[in-house]
């Protein structure tokens, strides 16, 4: 996790009193004069780490009202949604080994729509993937993908709504949003956008894309949002985008991220295939009929894998040639609708 030290939190800051009286007692007891070191973290919101200097106790603060989100109503809704989903998934049993959701410690609407959660230790999947590639240690990645498959299968199966069917139209709307963003960035021309919309419509016609029951998906299943410990231990957080959708929204995202990492690091997308296949096979083992579950999910994966590649192509910090490569690889995925 990237972090930058910013200094000590002044006692006159209203946040200091909130941490002292509301948060610190949950982290090990009340302190008369706590000293909080402040670190800025990477994230899509204003996210900071607060570390009490003497005890080493830590908490993460996420401000939903910030330079990036200036609308108080939107910020309040996003705060409420994430807090609710953190509590909900902990109620579903994600409170101990091997599956854990970070514990929310508090929310404060007056402090720029602040959410405070415990700081959890572990190695992010992004670092594990890179270590496996650079150290030529495939066993490391295979083992952690087994753990992640178990985590996501549990996440999905405990929240399945068996009397309904997924609305694939929502995934198509997300597809359209990505296309619009890429066109605004001039990463797609009109002809390519039309081609991609043609593929979207062919996928929409496939009954398999509508047949599964909806589950709660993590919604932002990126390698930065999963931490790993020993064995099957998996920790997750950042549940702002949890929603009801096809379970392959998550598993396809992981597949797409694996292809992205291997393509970026090695230039060879096929190097990711053994790991993608392993992950999906391990996910399927948590169903009564493993072969049937594997077949059903893998038939839908190409669409969501391609969606992930388009999503990553939006990122301006990637070089232009690679972003264009992601678009081309996404097309290859979408062509597999038959």
C-alpha positions in Angstrom: 0.0 0.0 0.0 1.4 3.4 -1.1 1.5 6.0 1.7 3.0 9.4 2.3 3.7 10.8 5.7 2.0 14.2 6.2 2.8 15.0 9.8 1.0 15.0 13.2 -2.7 15.6 13.6 -3.1 18.9 15.6 -5.2 18.7 18.8 -7.2 21.7 17.7 -8.4 19.7 14.6 -12.0 18.5 15.2 -10.9 15.1 13.8 -8.5 14.7 16.7 -11.3 14.8 19.3 -13.4 12.3 17.2 -10.5 9.9 17.0 -9.6 10.3 20.7 -13.1 9.8 22.1 -14.9 7.7 19.6 -12.3 5.6 17.7 -9.3 5.2 20.0 -11.3 3.3 22.8 -12.2 0.7 20.2 -8.5 0.2 19.4 -7.2 -0.7 22.8 -8.5 1.8 25.4 -8.8 5.5 26.1 -5.6 7.6 25.9 -5.4 11.0 27.6 -3.0 12.5 25.1 -2.8 10.4 21.9 -0.5 11.5 19.2 -1.7 10.7 15.7 0.7 10.4 12.8 -1.1 11.0 9.5 -0.3 9.2 6.2 -2.0 9.8 2.8 -3.0 6.6 1.0 -3.7 5.9 -2.6 -7.4 5.6 -3.4 -10.2 7.1 -5.4 -11.3 9.1 -2.4 -9.4 11.2 0.2 -8.1 8.2 2.2 -5.7 8.5 5.2 -4.0 6.3 7.7 -4.0 7.5 11.4 -1.4 5.8 13.6 -1.2 6.5 17.3 2.6 7.0 17.9 3.0 5.2 21.2 0.6 2.3 20.9 0.9 1.8 17.2 -2.9 1.4 16.9 -4.1 2.3 13.4 -7.3 3.3 11.6 -8.2 4.2 8.1 -10.2 7.4 7.4 -12.1 7.8 4.1 -13.6 11.2 3.4 -16.4 11.0 0.9 -16.8 14.8 0.7 -13.5 16.0 -0.9 -12.0 17.7 -3.8 -13.0 14.8 -6.0 -16.6 14.7 -4.8 -18.0 18.1 -3.9 -21.7 17.2 -3.8 -22.7 16.7 -0.1 -25.8 14.6 -1.0 -23.8 12.2 -3.2 -21.0 12.0 -0.7 -23.6 11.1 2.1 -25.2 8.4 0.0 -21.8 6.9 -0.8 -20.8 6.9 2.8 -24.1 5.3 3.9 -23.8 2.7 1.2 -20.3 1.6 2.2 -21.0 1.6 5.9 -24.1 -0.5 5.4 -22.4 -3.1 3.2 -19.4 -3.5 5.7 -21.9 -4.2 8.5 -24.0 -6.4 6.3 -21.2 -8.7 5.2 -19.9 -9.0 8.7 -23.4 -10.1 9.7 -23.0 -12.8 7.0 -20.1 -14.2 9.0 -17.0 -12.4 7.5 -15.6 -11.7 10.9 -12.8 -14.3 11.3 -10.6 -16.9 9.7 -10.5 -17.5 6.7 -12.7 -14.7 5.5 -12.7 -11.3 6.9 -14.2 -7.9 6.2 -12.6 -4.9 7.8 -14.6 -3.7 10.8 -16.2 -0.2 10.5 -15.3 1.8 13.6 -17.5 4.8 13.0 -19.0 7.4 10.6 -19.3 11.1 11.0 -21.4 13.2 8.6 -20.1 16.5 10.0 -16.4 15.7 9.3 -16.7 15.7 5.5 -18.7 12.5 5.4 -16.0 10.4 7.2 -15.9 6.7 7.4 -13.4 5.1 9.8 -12.4 1.4 9.5 -9.8 -0.7 11.2 -6.4 -1.0 9.4 -5.8 -4.7 8.5 -2.4 -6.2 7.7 -1.8 -8.5 4.7 -0.2 -8.7 1.3 -2.3 -7.3 -1.6 -3.0 -9.5 -4.5 -1.3 -6.9 -6.8 2.0 -7.5 -5.1 1.5 -11.3 -5.1 0.9 -11.3 -8.8 4.0 -9.3 -9.5 6.1 -11.4 -7.1 4.9 -14.6 -8.8 5.9 -13.2 -12.2 9.2 -11.6 -11.3 10.4 -14.4 -9.0 9.1 -17.1 -11.3 7.0 -18.5 -8.4 3.7 -19.8 -9.9 2.9 -21.8 -6.8 2.6 -18.6 -4.8 -0.1 -17.2 -7.1 -1.9 -20.6 -7.5 -2.2 -20.9 -3.7 -3.6 -17.3 -3.2 -6.0 -17.7 -6.1 -7.4 -20.8 -4.4 -7.9 -18.7 -1.3 -9.6 -15.8 -3.2 -11.9 -18.3 -5.1 -13.0 -19.6 -1.7 -13.6 -16.1 -0.4 -15.6 -14.9 -3.4 -17.7 -18.1 -3.6 -18.6 -17.7 0.0 -19.4 -14.0 -0.5 -21.7 -14.8 -3.4 -23.3 -18.0 -2.1 -24.3 -16.5 1.3 -26.1 -13.7 -0.5 -27.7 -15.4 -3.4 -31.3 -14.6 -4.3 -32.6 -17.8 -5.8 -36.0 -16.6 -6.8 -34.8 -14.0 -9.2 -32.6 -13.7 -12.3 -29.8 -11.3 -13.1 -30.5 -8.2 -15.1 -27.8 -8.3 -17.7 -29.0 -5.0 -19.0 -27.2 -3.3 -16.1 -23.9 -4.8 -17.2 -24.6 -3.5 -20.7 -25.3 0.0 -19.3 -21.9 -0.1 -17.6 -20.4 -1.2 -20.9 -21.9 1.9 -22.5 -20.5 4.1 -19.8 -17.0 2.7 -20.4 -17.4 3.3 -24.2 -18.4 6.9 -23.6 -15.5 7.5 -21.3 -13.0 6.0 -23.8 -14.4 8.1 -26.6 -14.1 11.2 -24.6 -10.4 10.3 -24.0 -10.0 9.7 -27.8 -9.0 6.1 -27.1 -11.8 4.9 -29.4 -13.0 6.2 -32.7 -16.6 6.0 -34.0 -16.0 2.9 -36.0 -14.6 1.0 -33.1 -17.3 2.1 -30.8 -19.9 0.8 -33.3 -18.1 -2.5 -33.5 -18.1 -2.8 -29.7 -21.8 -2.0 -29.5 -22.4 -4.7 -32.1 -20.6 -7.2 -29.8 -22.6 -6.0 -26.8 -25.9 -6.7 -28.6 -24.8 -10.2 -29.5 -24.0 -10.9 -25.9 -27.3 -9.4 -24.8 -29.1 -12.0 -27.1 -27.4 -14.9 -25.3 -29.8 -16.5 -22.7 -26.9 -17.6 -20.5 -26.2 -14.0 -19.6 -29.6 -13.7 -17.9 -30.0 -17.2 -16.4 -28.2 -17.1 -13.1 -29.6 -15.8 -9.8 -28.3 -12.4 -8.6 -25.8 -12.3 -5.7 -24.1 -9.6 -3.8 -20.9 -8.9 -5.7 -17.9 -7.0 -4.3 -18.2 -4.7 -7.3 -14.6 -3.5 -7.2 -12.7 -6.8 -7.2 -9.4 -5.4 -8.1 -6.0 -6.7 -6.8 -5.6 -3.8 -4.5 -8.8 -4.6 -2.6 -7.8 -8.0 -1.3 -5.2 -8.7 1.4 -3.7 -12.2 2.1 -2.2 -13.8 5.1 -1.2 -17.4 5.7 -3.0 -20.2 4.1 -6.6 -19.4 3.1 -6.7 -16.1 5.0 -8.3 -13.3 2.9 -9.3 -9.8 4.0 -11.3 -7.3 2.0 -12.6 -3.8 2.4 -13.8 -0.9 0.3 -17.4 -2.2 -0.2 -18.8 1.0 -1.6 -19.6 -0.7 -5.0 -21.3 -3.8 -3.6 -24.5 -4.5 -5.6 -26.7 -7.3 -6.8 -25.4 -8.7 -10.1 -24.1 -11.8 -11.8 -21.4 -13.5 -9.8 -19.2 -13.4 -12.9 -19.0 -9.7 -12.5 -16.4 -10.4 -9.8 -14.8 -13.6 -11.1 -14.5 -12.1 -14.6 -13.0 -9.0 -13.1 -10.3 -11.1 -11.4 -9.7 -12.9 -14.7 -9.3 -9.6 -16.5 -6.9 -8.3 -13.9 -4.8 -11.4 -14.2 -4.6 -11.0 -18.0 -3.8 -7.3 -17.6 -1.0 -7.9 -15.2 0.6 -10.6 -17.3 0.2 -8.6 -20.5 1.7 -5.5 -18.9 4.6 -7.4 -17.2 5.5 -10.0 -19.9 3.7 -8.9 -23.1 2.2 -12.3 -23.3 -1.5 -12.6 -22.4 -1.5 -16.3 -22.7 0.8 -16.6 -19.7 -2.2 -15.7 -17.5 -4.4 -18.5 -18.8 -3.2 -21.3 -16.4 -3.9 -18.9 -13.5 -7.3 -17.8 -14.8 -8.3 -21.4 -15.4 -7.1 -22.4 -11.9 -9.0 -19.6 -10.2 -12.3 -20.4 -12.0 -11.9 -24.2 -11.4 -11.3 -23.5 -7.7 -14.3 -21.2 -7.6 -16.5 -23.9 -9.1 -15.5 -26.5 -6.4 -17.7 -24.6 -3.9 -20.9 -25.8 -5.8 -22.6 -29.2 -5.6 -21.8 -29.9 -9.3 -18.4 -28.6 -9.9 -18.2 -29.4 -13.6 -21.6 -27.8 -14.3 -20.7 -24.7 -12.3 -17.4 -24.3 -14.1 -19.1 -24.6 -17.5 -21.8 -22.2 -16.6 -19.5 -19.5 -15.3 -16.7 -19.8 -17.9 -19.2 -19.3 -20.7 -20.0 -15.8 -19.3 -16.4 -14.9 -18.3 -15.2 -13.5 -21.7 -17.7 -10.6 -21.6 -16.7 -9.5 -18.1 -13.0 -10.1 -18.8 -13.3 -7.8 -21.8 -15.2 -5.3 -19.7 -12.3 -5.2 -17.3 -9.8 -4.6 -20.0 -11.9 -1.7 -21.2 -12.1 -0.4 -17.7 -8.3 -0.5 -17.3 -7.9 1.2 -20.7 -9.4 4.4 -19.2 -6.4 4.8 -16.9 -4.3 7.8 -18.1 -1.2 6.7 -16.2 -0.8 3.8 -18.7 1.1 4.6 -21.9 -1.0 5.2 -25.0 0.2 2.1 -26.9 -0.7 -0.2 -24.0 -4.1 1.4 -23.6 -4.8 0.7 -27.2 -3.6 -2.9 -26.8 -6.2 -3.3 -24.0 -8.9 -2.1 -26.3 -7.9 -4.6 -29.0 -7.7 -7.5 -26.5 -11.1 -6.6 -25.2 -12.5 -6.9 -28.7 -11.0 -10.4 -28.9 -12.9 -11.3 -25.7 -16.2 -9.9 -26.9 -16.0 -11.8 -30.2 -16.5 -15.0 -28.3 -20.3 -14.7 -27.9 -21.0 -18.0 -29.7 
